Amino acid sequence: MVMGPTHAMSGAAAGLVMATVLPPEWGGPTSLAGAFVFAGVTAGAALLPDLDSPQATVARSFGPASQALAHVVEKGSLAIYAATSTRKDDSRTNGHRTATHTLAFAVLAGVLVSALVSAFAKPAVLGVLFVMLGLALRGLFPKWVKKNDWLAVTGVAAALSMITWWAWPETVSGVALAWRFLLMRAEPGV
């Protein structure tokens, strides 16, 4: 069974590959540090489809807030599945691996991030960085997270997003962030 660390590692790998081939004018990084930021955000984005499962790594990342959101997304995904399934489709009791595991969700997430960054600039960038880097921490460093709690993940994600904004602002444009969400579909098992 594929678990959070596997999702995050393959997302980070896909991000590093994409960072080497994506031209800067399309949002690609212009430095080694930018490539690592790209990979970190992509690692977090690779976990995002599992927001449809309250048991997933992503649901535990930010404590009660992400847990509650996962329950809502699971119910919404199940409703979409029920509305679009045919008699040939299996009957389901949960929404895991349905709506949020589609190319349409990845595109919608990328468009939403790009629109938020275009509309709200720095606050939206910091918000996206905070969430994605928090998810990446949860997925890439499971032993550290197990020794700490969601408050530590939240604090470190907040600090990392502020440092990223301050030190490498070229890596956090709306276009660059949107590519990370499209890459989450490149991650195997999603």
MOGI-V616057 format. One record per backbone hydrogen bond with DSSP energy under -0.5 kcal/mol. CO is the residue of the C=O (numbers start at 1). NH is the residue of the N-H. If there is no record, write none. Layout:
co	nh
CO	NH
CO	NH
This chain:
co	nh
3	6
3	7
4	8
5	9
6	10
7	11
8	12
9	13
10	14
11	15
12	16
13	17
14	18
15	19
16	20
17	20
17	21
18	21
18	22
21	23
23	26
23	28
24	27
31	35
32	36
33	37
34	38
35	39
36	40
37	41
38	42
39	43
40	44
41	45
42	46
43	47
44	47
44	48
45	49
47	50
48	51
49	52
50	53
53	56
56	59
56	60
57	60
57	61
58	61
60	63
62	65
63	67
64	68
65	69
66	70
67	71
68	72
69	73
70	74
71	75
72	76
73	77
74	78
75	79
76	80
77	81
78	82
79	83
80	84
81	85
86	89
95	98
98	101
99	102
102	106
103	107
104	108
105	109
106	110
107	111
108	112
109	113
110	114
111	115
112	116
113	117
114	118
115	119
116	120
117	121
120	123
121	124
121	125
122	126
123	127
124	128
125	129
126	130
127	131
128	132
129	133
130	134
131	135
132	136
133	137
134	138
135	139
136	140
137	141
141	145
142	146
143	147
144	148
149	152
149	153
150	154
151	155
152	156
153	157
154	158
155	159
156	160
157	161
158	162
159	163
160	164
161	165
162	166
163	167
164	168
168	171
169	172
173	177
174	178
175	179
176	180
177	180
177	181
178	181
178	182
179	183
180	184
182	185
183	186
183	187
184	187
187	190
